[in-house]
């Protein structure tokens, strides 16, 4: 994997780590499913009028949007609203790398190498160390919801990989189009019309800033780069980078929300980094001379 692709992956890691703090703030300010719906509405509009549809079957685009937009953020936003700490959520969600490997094997026939399996186990051990330190403050239901979010992310990764080398921004924008209406319908059903209308009536600049970050850097920029990387490298190579998201998530939680980082969590973070290094050590090289187009 070329160094410039590694740097792009690390940029996404930094954005997505901070993303958990912003989601936590957004679900405290408004109904969580409504916040997710607004996020993907802004991610799709108005760019959908200016970006051509991706050259791939519409079912793949819709499937990606429903997995990454609707399912992932319905489960994740609800888990955070129901008591899951932002830092812990950033940890638990990274089991998506293992869901991705398993689904890529079943759906795409991608067999992870021995080094990828060993690296994933090491990294997962690091996540387990940190999660064990923090699980005492989380109830079972939010944890299960976060695991379902991880499964949804794994499916989105595999659908992105199956789409191949499509225009990454186009795939992300048009995929985002599939999420707002189902999320809004679920919000009306679960959170109720009075809560939704009250939140929209009281929507202010601070709310807009939160949703704008979630829609543009976290969804469009991060999603487009991620789709581009998945189109050029095996899913088993790209997915493990998200094992670094807990590091930036924990740091963001400490700086913004005042969450503490213990020595055990630092040790677990070092295991995560070691696991990623092992996973990438024998990764297949990327195809040469590809462009972001």
N, C-alpha and C positions, 0 to 999 in steps of 0.2 A: 504494500500500500504506500504510494508516494507521500512524502512528508507534507505536501500541500493539502492532500486529502485528510491526513491525520489532523492537521491544524483546523481544517473545516469541521471535522468531527468534534474537536475539543471546543470550538466556538459554540456549537450546538449544545454541548454538555453544560457550558457555563450559563447559557440562556435558559435551558430547561431546568437547571438546578434552582435558579432564582425564580423560575416560573411557579414553583410550589409555594413560595412566600406570597406571591401576588394572588394566586388562587385562594390561599387562606384568607387574605384580606378581602377578596371579592365576595367570598361566600359569607363573610361576616357582615358585609354591607348590603347584600341582596339575596334573594332566594337562589340556592346553588344551581339548580337546573336552568333557571332564567339567565344566570350569569354565563353558563356554558352556551346557551342559545345565542345570546348577544355576541359572545366571542366569535362564533363561527359565522354569524350574520355579517359582522364587520370583515371577517377574513374573506368572505365570498363577494361582498358588494363594496364598492362598485367594480372591482377588478374583473369580475366575471364578464362584464360588458366589453372589456378591452383585451382580454387574454383568450386566445383561441382554445377550443376544447383539445385535450390531449389526444394524440393519435393512438388510441387503445380502446378496446370494447368498453361501452358505457357501464356495463355491469361491474367491471373491475374498479372503475372510478367511484361508482356509487357504493360498492362494497367497502372500498378504502374509507370513504367519507363516513359511512355508518360505523365502521370498526374504530377508526381513529377519532372521529368527531363525536358521534352520538354515544357509543358504548363506553369508550375509554373515559370521556369526561363526565358522563352521567354518573358512572361508578365513582370516579375519583373525587368529583366535587361533592357528592353526597357523603363520601367517607370523611372528607375534611370538615364538612359542616357538622357531622355527627361525632366529632371528637378526635379524629386521627390527627396527631401532630404533623406539621408540615415536614419536618426533618425525617420523621419515621416513615411518612408516606413516600418520600423520595428514595428511601432505602427499599421498602417492601416492593415498590413498583418495578424494581430492577430485575425481579424474577422473570420479567418479560423476555430477557435474553434467553432463558431456558425454554420458555414457551415458543419463542421464535425458532430456536434450534430444532425442537421437537416437531413443530408444524412444518418447517422447511424440509425436514426429512420425510414427513408423511406426504406433503402436497407437492414438493418440488424435487424430491429425491436427492437433496443435498446431504451428504454424509459428513458430519463434523469430524475433523482430524483428531488424532489422539491428543495433540497439544491444545486444541481448542476445548476438548472435554476437560483435560486437566486444568487448564487456565480458568474455565468456567467454574469448576468445583472449588478452586482456590478463592476466586472472587466471591462466590456464593458463601463460602465459609466466612469471609470478611463481612459480608452483609449480615450473616447470622450472628456474628459476634456483636455488631453494632445494634441489631434489632433486639437481641437478648437484653442488652443494656437499657433499651427504651420501651420494650413491650409492656412493662408494668403499668404504664399510664394509658394504654389503649385497650378498649373493649373489643370483643370478638367480632361484632358486626362490622365496624369500620375496617377492621383488618381483612375480613372476607371480601368486602367491597373493593378494597385496594387490590387484592389478588385477582378479582374479576376484571378490574381495569388493566392489570398486567396481561391477562390472557387476551383482552381486546387489542392491546398494543402489539402483542406478538402476531395476531392475525393480520393486523394492518401492515406490519413489516413484511409478511409473506406475500400479501396481495400487491404491495409495492414492488417487491422483487419480481413477481410474476408479470407485472406490467412492463418490465424491461426498461430500455433506455428512452423513456418518454421525456418530454419537456417537464422538468421538475416543478417549476412554478405553476404551469398549467395544470398539472396533476393535482397539486395541493389546493389551488383555488377552486377548481371544479369539484374536487372531492369535498371541500368544505361546504359546498352548496347543498350537499345531501344531509347535513346535520341540523341546521337551525330549526326547521319545521318540526321534525320529530322531538327535538329537545324542548321546544316551546309547548308542544302538545303534552309531553310528559310533565312539564312544569305546571301547566294548568290542571292536570289530573292529580298530581301529587301535592303540589304546593298551594293550589287553589287560585281561582281568578282574583279574589280580593288582594292576596299577597302580591301577585304579579302586577296588578294595576297600581297598587300602592308603591311598589318599587319603581315602576316606570314613571309615575308622577313625581317621585322624589329624586329621580336620577340627576346627579350633579356632576361638576367637573372632576371631582376626585373619583367618582365611579367611572366616568368616561376614560380617565387616565389608566385605571386598572384594566378595563376591557380593551383599550387600545394596545397596551403592552401584550396582553394575552393573544390578541388577534394578529398583530403584525410581527414583532420579533419572535414571539414564542410559537406561533402557528405558521405564518407564511414564510418567514425567513428560515426558522429552524426546520419546519416541515419540508420546504423546498430543498434545502441542503441535504437533509436526511434522505429524501426520495432520490436525489441525484446520486448520492453515495451508494444507496442500495441498488440502483440501476447499473452500477459499474463494478461492484464487488459482491462476493457471496454474502448472503444475510448472516451467516455464521461469523464473518469477519467484522461486519459493521455493527451488528447488534450489541456485542460486548462493550463497545464504547460507552453505552448508557450506564454501565456499572460504575462509571465515574460521576454520574449525576448525584448520587448521595453525598459525595464530597462537597460539591458546590452547593447542594441543597442544605447540608448541615451548616456550612459556613454562612450562607445567606440567612438561615434561621437564626444563627447566633448574632449576626450583625443587625438584622432588621427586627426580629421578633424577640430577641433576648434569650433564645434557647441556648443551653450550655453544651459544650463539647467536652467529653471526659477523655481520660487517657485510654480507656478501653475502646472508645469510639475512634480515636486516632489510630490505635493498633489495627482495628478492623478496616479502617480506610487504607492503611498500608497494604493489607492483604488484598483489598480490591484492586489497587494499582498493580500489585505483583501478579494477580490473576490475569489482568488485561495484558500485561507484558508477555506472559506465557502464551496467551491466546493468539496474540498477533505475531509471535516469534516465527512461526512457520506458515503464516498466512500466504495464500497464493498472490502473486504480484498482480497489480491492476493492469488493465489493457492500456497501451500507450496512446498518447495523442488524442484523448477524449476532451470534449469541450462542454461547457455549461450552456447548452443551447436547446 
